[in-house]
């Protein structure tokens, strides 16, 4: 690596560090200080290596610098979007009444994800299957409310199972629609990309692990990227049906539905092809937004 390139990168590190120090009071009001300090430590490590040796791969130096800059820039992008997001949250803070869940609208047209997911699949999946989970959850909640009023719990085991199945189906599908988008795909950026690299080694290793988890779900279910507030890192989980074989105390970020109704009309029994094509419609901006909110939740690690 040339001396000129090393000098320019050292100056870049100095400049971005000055920007960080100047912006720190504002950033600390919106982010966990440990997250900010972790970014700063990564910058210091790059500076240290630039000062100690010239035997560095220029492509690797550029990649690391680009990730540092993208993450730093995302802090301000998130802050600029915060008032709008806060308004959106405040407008939806009324609790859902017992048995009052509703089907969320699709955030795009039925044919928007073609050619990867056919409009007929989207129409049936959303209007029929998701609606059935909403109806099943509402029914279960009302029946359990009736049991509390009458004191008759003879069927409580049944209705608890119904609430778990339909509730998990409703909540996962609600996330599922939002983490897909026309002209999606590619890779995430900023803090999410950095966390994926830390948790899985690289984006390519994450994508392969997630895809294999989805392709190998027993019968029907989901593959889900989650944030674990206890482990304080990302994890990949499988869920059979909607609720079995998963974990508590995690926050779903990116779910992939591998029930047959999600792909059979178009892909028949070729789940592998469906999973491979699905990456072309992933809405990484929405996954990043969910991650930025989720990673603020941190429990004492054990």
N, C-alpha and C positions, 0 to 999 in steps of 0.2 A: 504494500500500500504506500502510495507516494507521500512525501513529507507535506506537500501542498494540501492533499486531501485530509491528512491528519490535522493540520492546522485549521482548515476550514471547519472540520467537525468539532474540534475543541471550542472554536468561537461559537458555533451553533449551540453547543451544550451550555456555554456561559450565558448566552443570550436568553435561552429558554428558561434557565435557572433564575435569571433576574426577573423574568416575567412571572414565574411561579412565586417567587418571594413577594413580589409586589401584589399579586392577586390572592395570596394565601388567606388573609382575613376574610375576604368575600367567599372563597371556596370553602373555608372551614365552617361557615354558617350553613352550608348545604350538603356537605359530605363528611363522613366519618374521617377523623384525622389520620387514623391508621391506614386508610386507603390512600390518602394524599402522600403520607410519608413513604408508603411502599413504592409509589411512583417515583418519588424523589430518590429513594435508594437505588432504583433501577437506573436512573440518570447518573447517579454518582458512580455506579459500577461501570457504566460505559465510559465515563470520564477517566476513571482509574485505569482501565485497559488502554485507552488512547494515550495516556501519559507514560505507561510502563513499557509498551512494545509497539513496534510497527508491523509485527507479523500477524495482522488481522485480515480477515476476508472482507473486502470492501462491500460486497453484496450483503453480508451479515450485518455489518455496521449500519448500512443504509436501512435494512429491514428493522433493526432495533430502534434506530432513530425515528423511522416512520411510525412505528407503533407507539413510541413515547409521544410524538407530536399529535397523533390521532387521538390518543387517550386524553392528553392535555386539552385539546380542542373540544373534545366531547363534554368536558366539565362545563364549559361555557355554553355549549349548545343546549345541554340539559337545563341550565339555569335560565336561558332565554325562553325555553318552552314551559317552564314551571308554572307561571301564572295561568296559562291556558289549561294545563293538565290539572292544576289545583281546582280551577273552576269546574272542570269536568267531574272531578271526584266529589266536590261539594254538592253538585247538582244531583248526585246519585247516592247520597248518604242515607236516604230513608230506607229502613230495613224492609226486606221482602216479607209481606204478611204470610202467615202459615197457609200453605197451599196456594200461594199467589205467584209462583214462578212463571215467567213468560219466555217465549222463544225469541232470542235476539235476532235482529235482521242480519242477513249476510252483508258484509262491508263492500261487496262488489256484485256484479251481475253473475247469473248462473253460468254463463259461458266464458267468464273472464279468465279462468285457469286453463282453458284449452290451449294446446292439444294434450296437456299433461293429465288433466282431469276433465272428463266430458261433462257438459251441462246437465245431461240426464241424471248422472250420478249425483251431482251437486244438488239438484232439485229434490231427488228422492232422499238423499242423505240428510239434508237440512230440513225440508218441509215435513217429511214423514218420520224418519228415524229419530232425529233430535227432538221433534215435537213429542214423540212417544215417551222419551225420557223426562221431558218437562211434565207431561200428564201423569206419568208414574210417580214422580217425586211429589207432585201436589196431592195425589191420592194417598200416598203413604203418610205424608205429614198430617193430612186431615184425619186419617184413621187413628194415628197416634194421639192426636189432640182429643178425639172422641174417647179413646181409652183412658186418658187422664181425667176426663170429666166424669166418666161412668165408673172408673175404678176396675174395669174389666180388661185385664191384660192377657187374656187367653191366646190372642193372635199377635202378641207384641214381637215375638221372634220373627214372624213372617214379615211384618211391616218394617221392622228395623232392617231386614235384609233388602226389602224393596227400596227403602230410602237410601241405603248404601249404593245399591246398583244403579238406580235411576239418578240419584244425586250426583254420583261420580260421573255418570254418562253426560249429564247436563253440563256440569262445570268444565269437564275436559273438552267437550265439543265447543263450548263458548270460547275457550282459549284457541282451539284448533282453527276456527274460522279466521281469527284475527292474526294468526302467525303464518298465513298464506296471503299472497298478493300477486296480481298480474305483474309480469316483468320482474319477478323476484329472483331468488337464487344468489349465487356468488358467495361472499363471505361476510361475516360480521366485522365490526370495527371497534376501535376504542377499548373500553374497559372489558367488554364481553370477550373480545378476541384475546386480550391479554389473559383473562381468567381461563379461557379454553386452553390456551397454550400451557398455563401452569397446571391445570387439572388433568389434562390428557396428553401433554407432550407436544401436540401440534394440532392444527385444525384438521389435517388429513387423518390423523389417528382418531380424533373425535368422530369425524364423519363416518369412518369405517366401523368403529365400535357401535355408534348409534344405528347405522344401517343394518349391521348384523343382529343387533338386539331386536330391531323391528321385524326382520325377516324370520327370526327364530322364536317369536312369541308363540307359545303353545295354543293352538286353536285360534281364538280371537282375542284382541286386546290392543295394547298401546306400547310404544316406546316413548319415554319421556325424559327430556333433559330437565334437571331440577337444581335449585340452589338449596344447599343444606346449611341452615343457620348454625347448627351444632358443629359440623365438621368444617364449616366456613370454606367450602369449595363446591364446585359443580359435580354432579353425579348423573349417571345414566341408569334409569330404572325400566323394568318391564312391568306391565300390569295385565293380568289375564282378566277377561271381561272388561270392566272399568276399574274395579276396586281391589282385586285379589293380587297378592304377591308384591305389593308396593310397600312404601314406608310412610311412617308418620313424621311430622316435624320437618317437612321439606316443602318447597314452593315450586310448582310446575312452571317452566319457562317455555318449553318447546315440545308439545305432544304430537305424535304421529299416530293416526288411527289406522290400524291394520285389521279391523273387522272386515269381513268380505263385502259388506254393503258399501264400503268406502272405495272399492275398486273393481268388483267382480264383473259388472256390466261392460267394462272397458278392457280389463286385463285378464278376465277369466280367473284361472288359479295361479297366474304368474305374479305372485306377491313381490318377488324380487324386482321385476321390471317396474312395478308401481312405486316401490320404495326408491329405486334409483332415479326415476323421473320426478318424484316428489320434491327433490332438492331444488328443482328449477323454479318452484313457486314459494319457497320459504321467504317470509317477510322478516328479514333480520332486523330492520328498524324497530319492529314491534317487540321482537325478542330482546333486543338491547334495552328498550324502554322497561320491559318487565324486570330485566336483570338489575337495572339501576335502582329500581324501587326495592326489589327483593333483597339485594345485598346489603341494604341498610339494616336488615334484621340479622342480628348476630347474638347467639347464646354463648355461654361459657363452654368452651370445647372440652369434650370428654371422649 
